[in-house]
Amino acid sequence: MAEFARLGSMRNEQEGIDMQSEHHDIDHEFPEYHDRLEAMAAEDPDFAVLVAKHDKLDDEIRELEEMGEPISDEELEKMKFTRIELKDRIYARLRQGA
């Protein structure tokens, strides 16, 4: 699953997309799963929490990048890695029933 996230990141770099202002919330990441995402979040509180954790972390990362807040590169990379792990878990759950 981590490979899926890396491929998306590589695609964005190749297309020249500015990663600092790009939204990485789950609905933007998986538009093809929009309906399934909403249904699963409504039916499964644990899944809803997972999505909320991912999206909150995404907001924090974006704010740090856009505002130029002082944070070490290592800490920012750690946050991004955690975001990828959450994204991979969410994607796996979405694919289970597909």
N, C-alpha and C positions, 0 to 999 in steps of 0.2 A: 504494500500500500504506500509506503514511503516513496517508492518509485513513481507512483501516480503524481504525488505532490511535486517531486523534483521535475517531472516532465512538464507540468504546468508552469513552473517557475522558469524553466529553460525556454518554453514557448514565449512567455512574456518578455524575457530578455531579448530573444531573437526578433520579436515584433516591435521592440523599442518602447515598451510600455513602462512608464514611470512607476516603479513599485511603491514609492513613498506615498503616492496619493491613491493608489488602487485599493478598492474595497476587497477584502478577503472574507467577508461574512459568508456563511454557508449558503445562503440563498443565491448570492452572486457566484459562488464557486460551482454550484450544482444546479443551474436553472432547469435542467431537464428533470430534476427530482423535486421540483417546487411543491407539487401536490402531495407527493409521498412524504416529503419532509414535514409539511404542515400536519398531515394526518398522524404520522408517527409521534410528533411532538405533543399532539393533543391526547394521544392514547397512552403514551409511555412517559411518565414523569422523569425517569432516569435519562431517557434520550433527550428530553427537553432541557434538562440540566446540562448535559454534555454540549448541546448546541449553544446554550446560553454562555457557558464557560468559554467556548471557542470564540463566540462573537464579542464577548467582553474583552478577552485578551487581544483580539484583533483591533478593537477600538483603542486599547491602551498602546499597542505598538504603533498604530497610525498616528496617534496624538504625540507620542515621543518623537517620531520621525518628523512630523510636520512642524512641531514647535521647537525642535532642536534642543529638547530637554537634555540636561547632562546625564548620560548613562554610558556605562562602558560598552564597548563593542561586544565583549563576551556576554554581558547580561542581556543585551538586545538579541543576540544570536540565540541565547538560551530560551528567551521568550518565543522567538520565531520557531525554534525546534519544537517547543511545547505546542504551539499552534498547529504545526504540521502533524504532530502525533494525534491531537484531538480531531483534526480534519480526517486523518486516515481511519480513526475509529468510527467517526460518523459515516464516512463513505462505505465502510464495511457493513455497517448496520443497514444503510440504505440499499445496498446491493443484495443483502440476504433475502429479501422478499421480492426482488426484481425478477 
